[in-house]
């Protein structure tokens, strides 16, 4: 008995904890349904279904012996034979099937005549209609499906966080979320995009202290679009705003407005802005707004577009605001070029904030942030390491830098190192740039020699060309899809001359030329190099106006995967462009061929050392080839020399120093780190 009570108590406690997704009333309904189904199954199981016989048995064993009291034709399908009382049989009755009633009546009449039964002694025939349960059984699946749907609707209408269920009847409700607690990202975690962060701080200050701007006649901007390449920190900046702005922050994804049901998108937009007005002053953030803000009129062949209707509703809601509502709309996208012009105009999104890849100072600030939780070797200084890594990672975004720091820690843990060292960071950079190292990949000796001389051709060509970036490492260990690679240190440069681009083309052709010079044959290993050379040549001729014959014109090159229906220039111009590109590539090839032949001994020396050591760094190259005959920059201090300071400028204007405090009110104590910078 004690065990029984313990089991009952356990079941009650499980239900009380909410492990069962139903309340007591739902549980009672379920039990009643199960009891009814159980009773029906028991009835059908124990029901006496009689014994089936043939027509011949019926005539000779029952009808001929006078054992039949009456015949019941049921549903015109079978005949139930009711026997006279006292007949000894196993079942209460017997039955047989009939093809049709007319046939049965003729056969019965013939049997009576054959047996010589007088009409007074013949069995009575009764016709009846009965329900055999087949209709009910056929309805059970439909009833179960309807019951399941009703239960689901009931549970979804009372479930969900804060009582906001996701039943079909609530589809028009916005999926926007009010961000309150548990947001761990702060502005100190965002670095490398100080200008963009300053704009966001100003938006928060608009809402906290509007009088500061209204006294001068300024109006609060309606919104801003955060645009830029993936991984530069657009969403991270929005998370930091939600984590530190002492105003309500509402977040929603652009794709959540698009559903298969007509009218859901516009209804959700209305509901979202109603929520924003209710919580004003507040910030409304729409991530990946290109999902709903795409230009109208494209790809809609005559039908109503739900996306266009949603965009129209968004335009109306944004332009319906006035300065008294104090609602700022932020949006994030990496495709601002496809957004509708009506959405981007002032009055809706007043500001367009571009967040690009960070420069070397920004990368150093980002490294400092991501190095905080990592256990570094005691001999390493975090600031010095951050600067060195920033110099070694040109073009990296904030997401790339975070990946490098995490990969370094993972590599250290893989080899049970007590701390993360500088070597681990170098390996992490190689992993992020080149892909996974494949030491076990089997190469035939001839292929390995071809790869070594191919990479030696790249390295030597780059070493003796003035405008090529400094070489960091050359390796014939396969990584990713490549069988070898040469790693360079690109400088912080935004403008390139024709001579610089030409030298880069020659460096990329160094591998193919080395194959031709040393082996008298070429391989498919130069496919990626030739692709880059072709793209560079077309960019110079088509986009940058660096061809004298084509002239000072610029045409857009098609994006990868973009379908081009017609070119923006004539066939004659296209032929001229192709001719100029081919001439430029041939000129670079001949120049590289001359250089490799002049430095044939050095190429062979580097190739043999690669076959022996597999990896050569800059020090090895200096030992083999001597110092590079051109001046080059490779350290953080050399890169930032002449830029005013070694660190990123993180100072705030005087009007934003108390950006998160209300003037004249009791302000929150600000973190001194907020005046420093954060990562992107």
Secondary structure as UniProt FT lines:
FT   HELIX           2..16
FT   TURN            17..18
FT   HELIX           24..46
FT   STRAND          51..52
FT   HELIX           55..57
FT   HELIX           58..63
FT   TURN            64..66
FT   STRAND          68..74
FT   TURN            75..77
FT   STRAND          78..83
FT   TURN            85..86
FT   STRAND          94..97
FT   HELIX           101..115
FT   HELIX           119..121
FT   STRAND          124..128
FT   HELIX           134..158
FT   HELIX           161..163
FT   HELIX           168..170
FT   TURN            171..172
FT   STRAND          177..179
FT   HELIX           187..189
FT   HELIX           194..208
FT   HELIX           211..214
FT   TURN            215..217
FT   STRAND          223..227
FT   TURN            230..231
FT   HELIX           234..244
FT   STRAND          248..253
FT   HELIX           254..257
FT   TURN            262..263
FT   HELIX           264..278
FT   STRAND          282..287
FT   HELIX           289..291
FT   TURN            296..297
FT   HELIX           306..319
FT   TURN            323..325
FT   STRAND          327..333
FT   HELIX           336..338
FT   HELIX           341..344
FT   TURN            346..348
FT   STRAND          351..354
FT   HELIX           360..371
FT   TURN            372..373
FT   TURN            378..379
FT   HELIX           382..392
FT   TURN            394..395
FT   HELIX           398..414
FT   TURN            415..416
FT   HELIX           422..434
FT   TURN            439..440
FT   HELIX           445..463
FT   TURN            466..467
FT   STRAND          470..475
FT   TURN            480..481
FT   STRAND          485..489
FT   HELIX           498..519
FT   HELIX           524..526
FT   HELIX           527..538
FT   HELIX           539..543
FT   TURN            548..550
FT   TURN            560..561
FT   HELIX           571..598
FT   HELIX           600..613
FT   STRAND          615..617
FT   HELIX           618..625
FT   HELIX           636..640
FT   TURN            641..642
FT   HELIX           654..656
FT   TURN            657..660
FT   TURN            663..664
FT   HELIX           672..675
//
